[in-house]
Amino acid sequence: MRAHGGVTIERQSADVSAYMADPLKDLSWRSHLLASQVQGGEMALGSIVQQRYSYQGRTVEAELEVTEYAR
């Protein structure tokens, strides 16, 4: 059996891309995410994003470095 799903977003692709690239918005669409913040506050090349999420009953912290970024 196979199942497929989809979502139609009634927005311009640039708006969707900007939303998806904002780690502060991750909490609205990633249900396992507990916290997300950008060190220094502003998203840019070289930024560090700290995230905490729940996975299989554990709380995990991750630190991510932005290696490519374009607005």
Residue, then its C-alpha position, 0 to 999 in steps of 0.5 A: m500500500r502507498a499513500h501520498g499527501g500534499v498541501t497547497i499554500e496560497r502564497q508566493s514561493a519567496d514568502v514560503s521560503a522565507y517562512m521555512a528558513d526562519p528557525l523561530k517559525d519552526l515551532s509552528w510546523r515542527s511538532h517535536l520541536l520544543a525551542s529554537q533560537v538564533q544566537g545573536g538574534e539575526m539569521a545570517l551566514g555563519s549564524i548558530v541555531q540552537q534547538r531543543y526537541s523531543y524524540q522517542g521520549r528523550t529531549v535532545e539539544a542540537e546546535l546548527e551552523v548556517t553555511e549557506y544563506a540568501r534572502 
